Amino acid sequence: MGILLAIENLSIAVGKKSTGEPLVKNVSLQLEEGKTYGIVGESGSGKSLTSLSILNLLADKLTITEGQIQFADKGNLLSLKKNQLQKIRGKEISMIFQEPMTALDPMYTIHYQLFEVLKFHKKLSKQQMYEQVINMLNAVGISRPEKVLKNYPHELSGGMRQRIMIAMALLCNPKLLIADEPTTALDVTIQAQILELMKKLKQQYQSTILLITHDLGVIAESCDDVAVMYAGQIVEIGSVEEIFDQPKHPYTQGLLKAVNSIGNEAQELYAIPGNVPTQDEFNEGCRFASRCPLVIESCHNNVPHLTRITQSHTVRCWAVEQEGVSYET
Ligand SMILES: Nc1ncnc2c1ncn2[C@@H]1O[C@H](COP(=O)(O)OP(=O)(O)OP(=O)(O)O)[C@@H](O)[C@H]1O
């Protein structure tokens, strides 16, 4: 399988001519076709900005100051014109969000909104569109699709709205589905159902998924590969097994230690000491330096290189690079 999406050295800053430290700095990652790729990190780590930049959906006051985003045979998405990108959006790359009402318009019926997607991207007869919509609603587990089509979004439950948004995103069978915290707003049982549904649909439609979440449980459950982000920088990339069984970056190790301490009565709850730095506290080197148990001089001034541990496992950490060893907690 080839690489479907490659983000290369992406930096995002506030303002048109920002000279300060960027919010997202030198992010690079590669999504293999057919796989689910997770980006995990605490709130504010830059996960959403990274994913929004793929479809040029960043807020006006934010600027991509560096980097490229190569997608399939389309070249660099960042250099495409607005109308070229519009043809890709919804057809080849779709997005689902934490809050379905971000994608659904309260003023229109589900029927209208699903048909609009097909009308924009495909040349189909009314009958063909109807069949496609009904099939997709069935595929996402909506039991009486003909009835639901007549509803407005507010007439449906949160879980139903999430299913409709997924149906809308998959209607044109996109090569890439970007899911930004798709289950965060849902209660635990619905969360599990939606994750299960996404797994099933991924196999059925052979989509590649970029899954953004702060929840390591969701990553373990759904992903093949993972990038760990901290304060706008990627600190570690690996397969799910590598990240969970052999984490190398002190931040990844801290995150896992914190999660593993939950529900373990014999152990005190663990939290990584200190706080995530705000933008005006970013240093030029590794942004985890102020909280890192392994910090050395270089960490404050220079961004660490990517050290390759295996073909799929890389880590950005001066201590790991210099020592060439792993640090287990
Ligand atoms: N429009 C904006 N203007 C200025 N700063 C912004 C803007 N949008 C996001 N940021 C800042 O960029 C940083 C990264 O935000 P981002 O939304 O990507 O984080 P995240 O990892 O997705 O977190 P969350 O899970 O809370 O959404 C945060 O510090 C945030 O405050």
The ligand as an SDF file (V2000), in Angstrom:
LIG
                    3D

 31 33  0  0  0  0  0  0  0  0999 V2000
   -8.0160   30.9850   15.6230 N   0  0  0  0  0  0  0  0  0  0  0  0
   -7.0360   30.8900   16.5140 C   0  0  0  0  0  0  0  0  0  0  0  0
   -6.3270   31.9660   16.8940 N   0  0  0  0  0  0  0  0  0  0  0  0
   -5.3300   31.8910   17.7740 C   0  0  0  0  0  0  0  0  0  0  0  0
   -4.9240   30.7460   18.3750 N   0  0  0  0  0  0  0  0  0  0  0  0
   -5.5830   29.6280   18.0530 C   0  0  0  0  0  0  0  0  0  0  0  0
   -6.6740   29.6270   17.1120 C   0  0  0  0  0  0  0  0  0  0  0  0
   -7.1350   28.3610   16.9980 N   0  0  0  0  0  0  0  0  0  0  0  0
   -6.3810   27.6060   17.8350 C   0  0  0  0  0  0  0  0  0  0  0  0
   -5.4490   28.3580   18.4650 N   0  0  0  0  0  0  0  0  0  0  0  0
   -4.4470   27.8790   19.4480 C   0  0  0  0  0  0  0  0  0  0  0  0
   -3.6470   26.9030   18.8060 O   0  0  0  0  0  0  0  0  0  0  0  0
   -3.2900   25.8730   19.7280 C   0  0  0  0  0  0  0  0  0  0  0  0
   -3.6460   24.5410   19.1260 C   0  0  0  0  0  0  0  0  0  0  0  0
   -5.0680   24.4500   19.0040 O   0  0  0  0  0  0  0  0  0  0  0  0
   -5.8190   23.1420   18.4860 P   0  0  0  0  0  0  0  0  0  0  0  0
   -7.2650   23.4560   18.4400 O   0  0  0  0  0  0  0  0  0  0  0  0
   -5.1750   22.6360   17.2580 O   0  0  0  0  0  0  0  0  0  0  0  0
   -5.5370   22.1070   19.6810 O   0  0  0  0  0  0  0  0  0  0  0  0
   -6.1010   20.6370   19.8840 P   0  0  0  0  0  0  0  0  0  0  0  0
   -4.9260   19.7660   20.1690 O   0  0  0  0  0  0  0  0  0  0  0  0
   -6.9490   20.2410   18.7500 O   0  0  0  0  0  0  0  0  0  0  0  0
   -6.9510   20.8090   21.2020 O   0  0  0  0  0  0  0  0  0  0  0  0
   -8.4900   20.5020   21.4910 P   0  0  0  0  0  0  0  0  0  0  0  0
   -8.5400   19.0280   21.6840 O   0  0  0  0  0  0  0  0  0  0  0  0
   -8.7660   21.2570   22.7400 O   0  0  0  0  0  0  0  0  0  0  0  0
   -9.2500   20.9980   20.3030 O   0  0  0  0  0  0  0  0  0  0  0  0
   -4.0080   26.1750   21.0280 C   0  0  0  0  0  0  0  0  0  0  0  0
   -3.0970   26.7910   21.9010 O   0  0  0  0  0  0  0  0  0  0  0  0
   -5.0880   27.1510   20.6260 C   0  0  0  0  0  0  0  0  0  0  0  0
   -5.3870   28.0470   21.6630 O   0  0  0  0  0  0  0  0  0  0  0  0
  1  2  1  0
  2  3  1  0
  2  7  2  0
  3  4  2  0
  4  5  1  0
  5  6  2  0
  6  7  1  0
  6 10  1  0
  7  8  1  0
  8  9  2  0
  9 10  1  0
 10 11  1  0
 11 12  1  0
 11 30  1  0
 12 13  1  0
 13 14  1  0
 13 28  1  0
 14 15  1  0
 15 16  1  0
 16 17  2  0
 16 18  1  0
 16 19  1  0
 19 20  1  0
 20 21  2  0
 20 22  1  0
 20 23  1  0
 23 24  1  0
 24 25  2  0
 24 26  1  0
 24 27  1  0
 28 29  1  0
 28 30  1  0
 30 31  1  0
M  END
$$$$
